C-alpha cells in the first residue's frame, strides 16, 4: 500500500470472527467484544491451557457464554465413543457445535458418524480438513443437517507450501447448494488471512487469542507503521542500555 492509499477497515469486513482458544479469562474478556461472534477450542488448546477436567470446563464456560456459537471437540478415536461424547456435548447448550474430525487417527472417514449425528439434529463442526475432496465428503455427510460448519485448516495448507485460497474458493462452491453450511478459515497465521477470507466470501475465520491482539494494526497507514517500528527499535535499545 502506498502512502495515502486506504487501508482495510475492520467494520467493512463481512467475514465473522470466532476466537480460538481455551483460556477462560481470555474467552470471557473477548466475550465483551462485539467483534467476536463465536468461539472454538480443541483438545490441544485445552491441554496447553492446563485444563484437566474437560466436562467441568465445558459446563463453566457455556454458563458464561450461552448466546454465541461455541465449538467443542470430541477426543475419542473410536467412532462409537465419539458419538457418545458428541451427544453429551450437544446436550450442554443450544449454542454448542460439536467438532468431529474428518477422520480418526487411522485415516478412517468419520462421514458415517457425521451422517448419523446430523440425522439426530446435532449441530456439527467437521474439522481438520485440508483438501477439496474432504470438503465433498463432509458436505455430503451433512446433507439435511441443521446449521453446521466445515473447518478447512488454511493455515496448515499454507504451511505445506500450498496456496490455500483456491482450495477455500472451491470449498465454498461445493457447499453453496446447502445454505445451512458455513465455511471456516481455520488456523490463520497472520491478520492478512482475515482479509483473504473476506475477499473470497468465507463465512467465518477462527483467530487465536494471541493473533487477535494484532487486529488494531488492520488498515494502519504503512508509513506510520514504519515509523512506529523505528520508534520501537529505538525505545527497546534505550531500555536495554546498549553501548559500544
Secondary structure as the mmCIF struct_conf table of DSSP 4:
data_model
#
loop_
_struct_conf.conf_type_id
_struct_conf.id
_struct_conf.beg_label_comp_id
_struct_conf.beg_label_asym_id
_struct_conf.beg_label_seq_id
_struct_conf.end_label_comp_id
_struct_conf.end_label_asym_id
_struct_conf.end_label_seq_id
TURN_TY1_P TURN_TY1_P1 UNK A 3 UNK A 4
HELX_RH_3T_P HELX_RH_3T_P1 UNK A 10 UNK A 12
BEND BEND1 UNK A 15 UNK A 15
STRN STRN1 UNK A 16 UNK A 20
HELX_RH_AL_P HELX_RH_AL_P1 UNK A 24 UNK A 31
TURN_TY1_P TURN_TY1_P2 UNK A 32 UNK A 32
TURN_TY1_P TURN_TY1_P3 UNK A 34 UNK A 35
STRN STRN2 UNK A 36 UNK A 40
HELX_RH_AL_P HELX_RH_AL_P2 UNK A 43 UNK A 48
TURN_TY1_P TURN_TY1_P4 UNK A 49 UNK A 50
HELX_RH_AL_P HELX_RH_AL_P3 UNK A 54 UNK A 64
BEND BEND2 UNK A 67 UNK A 68
STRN STRN3 UNK A 69 UNK A 73
BEND BEND3 UNK A 77 UNK A 78
HELX_RH_AL_P HELX_RH_AL_P4 UNK A 79 UNK A 90
TURN_TY1_P TURN_TY1_P5 UNK A 91 UNK A 92
TURN_TY1_P TURN_TY1_P6 UNK A 94 UNK A 95
STRN STRN4 UNK A 96 UNK A 101
BEND BEND4 UNK A 102 UNK A 102
STRN STRN5 UNK A 103 UNK A 103
TURN_TY1_P TURN_TY1_P7 UNK A 105 UNK A 106
STRN STRN6 UNK A 109 UNK A 109
HELX_RH_AL_P HELX_RH_AL_P5 UNK A 111 UNK A 119
TURN_TY1_P TURN_TY1_P8 UNK A 120 UNK A 121
STRN STRN7 UNK A 124 UNK A 129
BEND BEND5 UNK A 131 UNK A 131
HELX_RH_AL_P HELX_RH_AL_P6 UNK A 132 UNK A 141
TURN_TY1_P TURN_TY1_P9 UNK A 142 UNK A 144
BEND BEND6 UNK A 146 UNK A 147
STRN STRN8 UNK A 148 UNK A 152
HELX_RH_AL_P HELX_RH_AL_P7 UNK A 154 UNK A 159
TURN_TY1_P TURN_TY1_P10 UNK A 160 UNK A 161
HELX_RH_AL_P HELX_RH_AL_P8 UNK A 164 UNK A 175
TURN_TY1_P TURN_TY1_P11 UNK A 176 UNK A 177
TURN_TY1_P TURN_TY1_P12 UNK A 179 UNK A 180
STRN STRN9 UNK A 181 UNK A 185
BEND BEND7 UNK A 187 UNK A 187
BEND BEND8 UNK A 190 UNK A 190
TURN_TY1_P TURN_TY1_P13 UNK A 191 UNK A 191
HELX_RH_AL_P HELX_RH_AL_P9 UNK A 192 UNK A 199
TURN_TY1_P TURN_TY1_P14 UNK A 200 UNK A 201
BEND BEND9 UNK A 203 UNK A 203
STRN STRN10 UNK A 204 UNK A 208
HELX_RH_AL_P HELX_RH_AL_P10 UNK A 209 UNK A 212
TURN_TY1_P TURN_TY1_P15 UNK A 213 UNK A 214
HELX_RH_3T_P HELX_RH_3T_P2 UNK A 215 UNK A 217
TURN_TY1_P TURN_TY1_P16 UNK A 218 UNK A 219
HELX_RH_AL_P HELX_RH_AL_P11 UNK A 222 UNK A 240
TURN_TY1_P TURN_TY1_P17 UNK A 241 UNK A 241
#
